[in-house]
Amino acid sequence: LIVSVVILHIGGLMPQLRRDPTSGKWVVIATERAKRPDQFNKENVSVSGECAFCYGNEGMTPPETLAYRGEAEADTPGWQVRVVPNKFPVFAPEGAGGEDGQGLFVSAPSYGGHEVIIHSPDHNRSFAQLEVEQVALVIEAYRDRYLYWKADPRIEFIEIILNHGKNAGASLEHPHSQLFAMPLVPPAAADQLRGSAGYFAETGRCVYCDTIKDERSAGVRAIAERDGLFLFAPYASRLPFETWILPTEHQPFFERICDAEMRSLGSMLIDILERYDRVLGDPAFNLFLHTTPCKSESTDYHWHIEILPKLTAIAGFELGTGMMINIATPEDAAAYLRGDRRS
Amino acid sequence: LIVSVVILHIGGLMPQLRRDPTSGKWVVIATERAKRPDQFNKENVSVSGECAFCYGNEGMTPPETLAYRGEAEADTPGWQVRVVPNKFPVFAPEGAGGEDGQGLFVSAPSYGGHEVIIHSPDHNRSFAQLEVEQVALVIEAYRDRYLYWKADPRIEFIEIILNHGKNAGASLEHPHSQLFAMPLVPPAAADQLRGSAGYFAETGRCVYCDTIKDERSAGVRAIAERDGLFLFAPYASRLPFETWILPTEHQPFFERICDAEMRSLGSMLIDILERYDRVLGDPAFNLFLHTTPCKSESTDYHWHIEILPKLTAIAGFELGTGMMINIATPEDAAAYLRGDRRS
């Protein structure tokens, strides 16, 4: 999957991909965010001073790569959604890497893109508190930047994520999403792609379409369905209150989403986040979008969104085994999120 | 790897394994630890009242499965190291599961063992603060309980872990390790086993033995070597200041460790934890032991210990992609941990 491996010694500034010689898994080493050791063990403190994502501070970020705005000039106030390169990119146009000359130590350039999608000018409004139109505009920015990076021949996969709350790793207050355009298909996506291809080869059907059908009849894990979207707690939920949103019609490619679908998705996202807030009190969460890899023409896969509230710690068992322990059944979670059961 | 799948409907109490229909990954659903939703989002607070792991409170735990002590009766004070079943087991003798009747929803009994190894009677002494003899005794308990569970024909893999500090998921203050005896080989172990078998097939050599050789000559990631043990920061470190301890002689099976080796390992563990304390100020960490699966007679693998300080959050990127982002190079980490560089 890593296509080109150039010989290049790095000065420790540009991000780099390194392959574990035994497991074969790739790790991103991105030291631009690095701190001195004595800074690691401190509590994260909000950076004093002004927010780089608020109106008037556009000069504090790298120049925008996209903004929805009226007549106003680039990198000035007046935008509704703004996209800028991450100041500390994990994948970068100048990604460093290359074999370092010894057999077991394989690296690769961590070429690519890492962008921040600022949800709105409002520093204090969370994703769940935005209007449907505004969330639809954020999704449009996802789509537009997805298409931009998909056109880059070196990009294999694009992951879009939203971290909400400190426990979910959000390091800046002003609500935003992140887009990672990568030179490889990451393991979690590869597992799903292999699974859906295998299921298709065996049955001639999409495993996600069948999941919707089976979840509809099982009933116990379904939460809501409307406007072509199905919201449920998956059977093998990895964390308490994990939910997924699937388009009910088979669609491998997120980037083909149309205006009406962006609005429906925005509405469904607000819906599930409001349910989380009612049941769990605005929990921290990680949200991500999985879709068919950029260069694949296979139509087995079915794009979707996964949302994982961060209510329990990821500890030694999970890191050591690669397996998750979930202390709530998805059947219970769905009952609470439907409102059938109350705390 | 899951051998027997029995048909059994669960009442929601016993732990259960569930297979993700797409990725094929198994998740443990263990709801005995469950809370009501309104309890999830609260800060963990130390349980008021007495510590079940201190002298005199032996009756607060299930009966001990092992204790090193003099003449004293079981489940009374006087022990040096004590092992008890976890009150909220993730794998249990009565593990529930079985297909629930619909094609995509596959579960399996999460049969097995989940034990707590109490490091010492001292509530306030961390692992790093124990005497070498005491740490060697903890390792002896790892070995003895490993051998006990290995004899169980339904157990495929045994993972021993130590979580230190709240950020690493330690939920009880009194220092302890945990042993998980499982009916499957978990993905992280399977990845390493596949990699070491592949390397052996290709070269006729052990990938870990070669790593030691190459790290010795590279020098930059080595931290210490003595008494048959090699301590280093691995090339593709997943987290800042990750370190591994490998026996320098090839040894696939941890359970063959002898008394002298337990003492050397105890000393090396105290050494690295003291280095962490000096450089990072007693950081939270996850430690785990990886060895050849219980039923394998293959000798390709090389048992070792991995230690991951928990200095940064595991966020949406890591959960969504299955890839880790490391914001410190292992070369820098090793320089700090050797004492060549200071903050």
Chai-1 contact restraints between the chains, C-beta under 6 A:
chainA,res_idxA,chainB,res_idxB,connection_type,confidence,min_distance_angstrom,max_distance_angstrom,comment,restraint_id
A,R18,B,A236,contact,1.0,0.0,6.0,A-B,restraint_1
A,D20,B,A236,contact,1.0,0.0,6.0,A-B,restraint_2
A,P21,B,V207,contact,1.0,0.0,6.0,A-B,restraint_3
A,T22,B,Q192,contact,1.0,0.0,6.0,A-B,restraint_4
A,T22,B,G195,contact,1.0,0.0,6.0,A-B,restraint_5
A,T22,B,S196,contact,1.0,0.0,6.0,A-B,restraint_6
A,T22,B,V207,contact,1.0,0.0,6.0,A-B,restraint_7
A,S23,B,D191,contact,1.0,0.0,6.0,A-B,restraint_8
A,S23,B,Q192,contact,1.0,0.0,6.0,A-B,restraint_9
A,S23,B,G195,contact,1.0,0.0,6.0,A-B,restraint_10
A,G24,B,G195,contact,1.0,0.0,6.0,A-B,restraint_11
A,V27,B,A236,contact,1.0,0.0,6.0,A-B,restraint_12
A,V27,B,R238,contact,1.0,0.0,6.0,A-B,restraint_13
A,V27,B,M324,contact,1.0,0.0,6.0,A-B,restraint_14
A,V27,B,N326,contact,1.0,0.0,6.0,A-B,restraint_15
A,V28,B,I325,contact,1.0,0.0,6.0,A-B,restraint_16
A,I29,B,N326,contact,1.0,0.0,6.0,A-B,restraint_17
A,I29,B,T329,contact,1.0,0.0,6.0,A-B,restraint_18
A,A30,B,I325,contact,1.0,0.0,6.0,A-B,restraint_19
A,A30,B,I327,contact,1.0,0.0,6.0,A-B,restraint_20
A,T31,B,T329,contact,1.0,0.0,6.0,A-B,restraint_21
A,R33,B,I327,contact,1.0,0.0,6.0,A-B,restraint_22
A,A34,B,I327,contact,1.0,0.0,6.0,A-B,restraint_23
A,A34,B,A328,contact,1.0,0.0,6.0,A-B,restraint_24
A,R36,B,S343,contact,1.0,0.0,6.0,A-B,restraint_25
A,P37,B,V279,contact,1.0,0.0,6.0,A-B,restraint_26
A,P37,B,L280,contact,1.0,0.0,6.0,A-B,restraint_27
A,P37,B,Y336,contact,1.0,0.0,6.0,A-B,restraint_28
A,P37,B,S343,contact,1.0,0.0,6.0,A-B,restraint_29
A,D38,B,S343,contact,1.0,0.0,6.0,A-B,restraint_30
A,F40,B,L280,contact,1.0,0.0,6.0,A-B,restraint_31
A,F40,B,L311,contact,1.0,0.0,6.0,A-B,restraint_32
A,N41,B,L280,contact,1.0,0.0,6.0,A-B,restraint_33
A,N41,B,G281,contact,1.0,0.0,6.0,A-B,restraint_34
A,N41,B,P283,contact,1.0,0.0,6.0,A-B,restraint_35
A,V90,B,I325,contact,1.0,0.0,6.0,A-B,restraint_36
A,Q102,B,D214,contact,1.0,0.0,6.0,A-B,restraint_37
A,L104,B,T211,contact,1.0,0.0,6.0,A-B,restraint_38
A,L104,B,D214,contact,1.0,0.0,6.0,A-B,restraint_39
A,F105,B,Y235,contact,1.0,0.0,6.0,A-B,restraint_40
A,E159,B,G320,contact,1.0,0.0,6.0,A-B,restraint_41
A,E159,B,T321,contact,1.0,0.0,6.0,A-B,restraint_42
A,I161,B,G316,contact,1.0,0.0,6.0,A-B,restraint_43
A,I161,B,F317,contact,1.0,0.0,6.0,A-B,restraint_44
A,I161,B,G320,contact,1.0,0.0,6.0,A-B,restraint_45
A,N163,B,A315,contact,1.0,0.0,6.0,A-B,restraint_46
A,N163,B,G316,contact,1.0,0.0,6.0,A-B,restraint_47
A,G169,B,A313,contact,1.0,0.0,6.0,A-B,restraint_48
A,G169,B,A315,contact,1.0,0.0,6.0,A-B,restraint_49
A,P186,B,T321,contact,1.0,0.0,6.0,A-B,restraint_50
A,P186,B,G322,contact,1.0,0.0,6.0,A-B,restraint_51
A,P186,B,M323,contact,1.0,0.0,6.0,A-B,restraint_52
A,P187,B,G322,contact,1.0,0.0,6.0,A-B,restraint_53
A,A188,B,T321,contact,1.0,0.0,6.0,A-B,restraint_54
A,A188,B,G322,contact,1.0,0.0,6.0,A-B,restraint_55
A,D191,B,S23,contact,1.0,0.0,6.0,A-B,restraint_56
A,Q192,B,T22,contact,1.0,0.0,6.0,A-B,restraint_57
A,Q192,B,S23,contact,1.0,0.0,6.0,A-B,restraint_58
A,G195,B,T22,contact,1.0,0.0,6.0,A-B,restraint_59
A,G195,B,S23,contact,1.0,0.0,6.0,A-B,restraint_60
A,G195,B,G24,contact,1.0,0.0,6.0,A-B,restraint_61
A,S196,B,T22,contact,1.0,0.0,6.0,A-B,restraint_62
A,V207,B,P21,contact,1.0,0.0,6.0,A-B,restraint_63
A,V207,B,T22,contact,1.0,0.0,6.0,A-B,restraint_64
A,T211,B,L104,contact,1.0,0.0,6.0,A-B,restraint_65
A,D214,B,Q102,contact,1.0,0.0,6.0,A-B,restraint_66
A,D214,B,L104,contact,1.0,0.0,6.0,A-B,restraint_67
A,Y235,B,R18,contact,1.0,0.0,6.0,A-B,restraint_68
A,Y235,B,F105,contact,1.0,0.0,6.0,A-B,restraint_69
A,A236,B,R18,contact,1.0,0.0,6.0,A-B,restraint_70
A,A236,B,D20,contact,1.0,0.0,6.0,A-B,restraint_71
A,A236,B,V27,contact,1.0,0.0,6.0,A-B,restraint_72
A,R238,B,V27,contact,1.0,0.0,6.0,A-B,restraint_73
A,V279,B,P37,contact,1.0,0.0,6.0,A-B,restraint_74
A,L280,B,P37,contact,1.0,0.0,6.0,A-B,restraint_75
A,L280,B,F40,contact,1.0,0.0,6.0,A-B,restraint_76
A,L280,B,N41,contact,1.0,0.0,6.0,A-B,restraint_77
A,G281,B,N41,contact,1.0,0.0,6.0,A-B,restraint_78
A,P283,B,N41,contact,1.0,0.0,6.0,A-B,restraint_79
A,N286,B,G316,contact,1.0,0.0,6.0,A-B,restraint_80
A,N286,B,L319,contact,1.0,0.0,6.0,A-B,restraint_81
A,F288,B,G316,contact,1.0,0.0,6.0,A-B,restraint_82
A,F288,B,G320,contact,1.0,0.0,6.0,A-B,restraint_83
A,L308,B,L319,contact,1.0,0.0,6.0,A-B,restraint_84
A,L311,B,F40,contact,1.0,0.0,6.0,A-B,restraint_85
A,A313,B,G169,contact,1.0,0.0,6.0,A-B,restraint_86
A,I314,B,I314,contact,1.0,0.0,6.0,A-B,restraint_87
A,A315,B,N163,contact,1.0,0.0,6.0,A-B,restraint_88
A,A315,B,G169,contact,1.0,0.0,6.0,A-B,restraint_89
A,G316,B,I161,contact,1.0,0.0,6.0,A-B,restraint_90
A,G316,B,N163,contact,1.0,0.0,6.0,A-B,restraint_91
A,G316,B,N286,contact,1.0,0.0,6.0,A-B,restraint_92
A,G316,B,F288,contact,1.0,0.0,6.0,A-B,restraint_93
A,F317,B,I161,contact,1.0,0.0,6.0,A-B,restraint_94
A,L319,B,N286,contact,1.0,0.0,6.0,A-B,restraint_95
A,L319,B,L308,contact,1.0,0.0,6.0,A-B,restraint_96
A,G320,B,E159,contact,1.0,0.0,6.0,A-B,restraint_97
A,G320,B,I161,contact,1.0,0.0,6.0,A-B,restraint_98
A,G320,B,F288,contact,1.0,0.0,6.0,A-B,restraint_99
A,T321,B,E159,contact,1.0,0.0,6.0,A-B,restraint_100
A,T321,B,P186,contact,1.0,0.0,6.0,A-B,restraint_101
A,T321,B,A188,contact,1.0,0.0,6.0,A-B,restraint_102
A,G322,B,P186,contact,1.0,0.0,6.0,A-B,restraint_103
A,G322,B,P187,contact,1.0,0.0,6.0,A-B,restraint_104
A,G322,B,A188,contact,1.0,0.0,6.0,A-B,restraint_105
A,M323,B,P186,contact,1.0,0.0,6.0,A-B,restraint_106
A,M324,B,V27,contact,1.0,0.0,6.0,A-B,restraint_107
A,I325,B,V28,contact,1.0,0.0,6.0,A-B,restraint_108
A,I325,B,A30,contact,1.0,0.0,6.0,A-B,restraint_109
A,I325,B,V90,contact,1.0,0.0,6.0,A-B,restraint_110
A,N326,B,V27,contact,1.0,0.0,6.0,A-B,restraint_111
A,N326,B,I29,contact,1.0,0.0,6.0,A-B,restraint_112
A,I327,B,A30,contact,1.0,0.0,6.0,A-B,restraint_113
A,I327,B,R33,contact,1.0,0.0,6.0,A-B,restraint_114
A,I327,B,A34,contact,1.0,0.0,6.0,A-B,restraint_115
A,A328,B,A34,contact,1.0,0.0,6.0,A-B,restraint_116
A,T329,B,I29,contact,1.0,0.0,6.0,A-B,restraint_117
A,T329,B,T31,contact,1.0,0.0,6.0,A-B,restraint_118
A,Y336,B,P37,contact,1.0,0.0,6.0,A-B,restraint_119
A,S343,B,R36,contact,1.0,0.0,6.0,A-B,restraint_120
A,S343,B,P37,contact,1.0,0.0,6.0,A-B,restraint_121
A,S343,B,D38,contact,1.0,0.0,6.0,A-B,restraint_122
